[in-house]
Amino acid sequence: MIELKWLQTFTTLAETRHFGRAAEKLHMTQPNVSLQIRLLEQEVRAKLLERNPFCLTAAGERLLHTAQHVQQEMLICQADLNAMNDLSQGTLTIAVSDIISRLLLIRPLQQFKEKYPGIDLSLLNTTSSQAAELVQSAKADLGFVMAQKDTLPLYFTPLHQIRWYALGDNLSAWQHQGGNEAPTLILLGHDTRTRELLDSAIPSLQLDAYRVMEVGSVDAQIDWAEAGFGIAIVPDFALATKRQLKTNVTLLTQFPSNSLGYVVRKNQVLSKAMKQLLKWIEDTLKDQQVNLPDTGN
């Protein structure tokens, strides 16, 4: 009978394509990795890989597909079993971007640790797209995303309708009067859901031309805008903790409103602890509603 540990060793070896790296990742010795692969090949009565140079055989490719599916189903099953037992111990893994975790999750997670001290929290710093993929593969129990479509096998629950703001030089002056040179828009990099949303909405600003300055975080956007380097376009929740801004703030009424929310797997069992965490997050969002003017600069 095929043992699950053999399949895990095989999939790790297929991923790393190197016996030494697989052993290091699995915290095993290299001879033990070789032994498990040999036992697996004996059990399935097929050669699964060529060793020099490394490559999977046709039989290996076929087994890899099934092994990955089996491991994912086991992860999902274990997560549901933990939830059914109210997950009083173990790990709750959350996939979330840096800005969302810092602005929306710190207080709820403090409350969570007080009420559920036996549960370890693991935060995976990801983009929205990556968060959805991690939840889908059961590598995360919960993911926070922007503008997620409700598609199988994930279920999206919106928590907050995002409004977009421009910080920096007087945007309306550029739109209506122009200037000697094109304005600079300070934006996040292309590997984020935020940037995808902005790229589709920027034409509504009706700028004849503009330059782009890319930075790595929303805090950096705000800092560079306040230093006079251009116009930062940010979501409203990014301003929730900003008491005083040194630059103009303009609500972009022409931008589409997007949803911030969370994703779980379809039919995923939610533990009592996770439901309580989501309730605390909703309360935090209500407390942090951004009070910025609807129009003007």
N, C-alpha and C positions, 0 to 999 in steps of 0.2 A: 504494500500500500504506500502511495506517495505521501510523504510527510510535509506539513506546511513549512517547516523550517528549511527543507530542501528547496521549495519553491521560492522562498524569500531570498535564499542564497543565489539561486539561479537568476532571478530578476535583477538583483543587485549587480551580479557579474555582467549581465547583459547591458545594464546601464553604464557601468564603469568601463567595461571592455578590457579589464585588467585584473588578474587574480590578486595582486598585491593591494591595489586600491579597494577592491571589493572586501578583502579581509580587514583592512583598516576601517572601512565604513561599518562593517558588521561587528567590529571588535572581536575578531576571530584570528586564528593563525592561518597563514596561506595553505599549509598542508590540510587543514580542516576544511577549507573551502573546496580544495581539489577532491577531498574524500566525499563530501556531500554531492558534488556534481557527478562523481563516478557512481555513487549509489543511486542517484536519480536516473542516470542513463541506463543502469542495469534494470531499474524498476520499469521504465517505459520501453525498454528494449530498442533504443534508438540512440544514435550519436547526435548530440545536441549542439556541439560547437567544434570549430577548428581552433587549435591553440596558437598556431604560428603561420601566418598572422591571424589574429583573433577575428572570428566571425561566426555567426550562428548558422547552423544548417537549416534546411527547410523544416525539418522536424523541430528544431529549436525555436524557429520563428513561430510555429504553430503553438507550441507549448507556452511560449512567452505570452501570447495573447490571452490564453486561458488563465495562466498564473497571475497576471496582472488583474484580471477580472475577479478571480477568487480572493486575492488580497484586498481589493477594494470592497467587496461584499463583506468580508470579515471585519474591516474597519467600520463599515456602516452598521453591521450587526452589533459590534461591541459598543458603539456610541448609543444605539437604541437601548441596549441592555443597561448601560450606565444610567440613562435617563429614566428607565422604568424603576430603577432602584433609587431614584432621586439624587443620584450622583453626590453622595455625601463625602466621597473621597475620589481622588483621581485628578484629571486635568481637563480644564475647559479651554479650548483653543479658539482664539478669535482672530480673524484676518481683517485688517483695517489699515487705512493709510495713517501716516504720522499725524497729520493735522486733525483728522477726526478723532483719533485716540486721545490726543492731548486736550482738545477743546471740549469733547463730549463724554469721554469715558473715565476720566480720572476720578471724579467724585462717585459715580456709580460703582466703579471697581473698588474704591475704598469701602463703600457700604457692603459690597459683596464679600470682601475679605473678612469683615467683621462678623457677618452672619454665617458665612460658610468657610471657616478657617481650614477645613480639611481638603478643600479643593484648590489645586494649583492653577494659576492663570498663565496662559501662554499667548502672547501677542505676536502675530506675524505681520510685519510692516510691509504692506503690499499696495498695489494700485487696485482700483475697483474691479478691473477685468481679472486680475490675478486672484483677488479675494473670492470671486464667483467660482473660478476654477478650483480653488482649494476646498471650498465647501462641496462642490460637486463630486470631487474625488474623495471626500470624507477625511481630508487632511486637516480640515478646520470644522468646528462645530457651528460656527456663526460667522457671517461676513457682512461688513458694512460697505455699501456701494452707493454710487451716484448714478441715477438714470438707468437702472437695470430693467430690462424687459422681463416680464413674467413668462418665462419659457421653461419647458421641461429640461432637466429634472429639478429645477429650482423654483422656490416660491419667494416672491419679493413683497415685503411689507413696507410701504412708505411711512416715514416718520416726520418729514419736514419738507415743505415746499421752498426751494432755494430761490432767493432773489440775488441778482448780480449787481455789484457796485464797481464803479471806476474811481480809483484814488490817484491823485496827482494833478498835473496841469489841467486847466479848465477845458474839459472835453467838448463842451458845447461851442466854445470859441473855435476850436479846430473844425468842428462839423459845419458851422455856419459862416465862418470868416476865413478859414484857412490860415496859413502861416508861411513863413519863408522856407521852412523845411518840413518834411513829413513828421508827424508825431511818432514817438517810440512807445509801443505797447509792451509792457513787462508781463510775460506769461510763463507758465510752467512748461516743462519740456514735453515733447511729443508722446512720451510713453505713459501718459496719464489720461484718465477718463475726463478730467476737467479740461484738458487741452483739446480733446476731441469735441467736447461741447462748445468750447469757445470758438474754435475754428469755423464751426458751422453757423455761429451767431454773429461773428465780427462783421460780415457784410452789412448787417442791419445798422451799423454805426455810420454808414454812408461816408466813409473816409475815402478821398481820392487816392491816397497812398499812405502807407505807414511802414515803419520799421519794427522789428521784433527783437526784444532782449529776453533771452531765455534764462531762467534761474531754477534752482532746485527745490524751493519750498515757498509756501504762501507767505511765511514770515519774511523771507528774502524779497518777495514782491513788494510787500508793504514798506520795508526798509529802503529799498531803492527808489520807490515812488516818493517817499517822504524826503529823500535826499535830492530830489529834483531831476532824476534821470528819465522820467517818463510817466506813463499812465499804467497802473496795475489794475487788472480786472480780476476781482476775487468774489467768492460766494459770501453771503451774509454771515454764515456761522463763523467765518474766519475773523469777523470783527467783534464777536460776542464779548471777548475779554479786553478789547481795546478801549480804555477809558478816554483817552485824548489822542486825537489824530492831528498831525501838524499840517495836513494838506487837504485839498478839496475832496469832497466825497459826493459822488453823483449816482443816484439809482438809475440803472439802465432798464428803463421801462420797456424798451423794444426787445430785450432779450427774453427768450422763452424761459418759463419757470420750470426747473427740474426738481426731481425728487431725490432726497437723501433717505435711505432706508437700509434694511438688512435683508439678507437672503439666508434661507435654510433649504435643505433638500425637500423635495416633495415627499409627503408622508413621514417626515422625520419626527421622531418622538422628542418633545421638548421637556426637559426635566423641570421640576419645581424651581430649582435654583436658577436656570436660564430664564424662565418666565419672570422671576422676580428681578433679575438683572435688566431685562428689557423694560420692565415697568419703571425702574429707577432711571434708565436712559431717557424714556419718554418724559419723565418729570424734569430731568435736567434740561432737555430741549425747551420745555415750556418756560423754565426759569431764565433761559438765556436768549429769549427772543430779542432780536436786534432792534433797537429803537433809533433808526436813522431816518432822515427826512425822505419822503416819497419822491420829491422833486427838488430841483435846485442843486447848488454846489456848496 
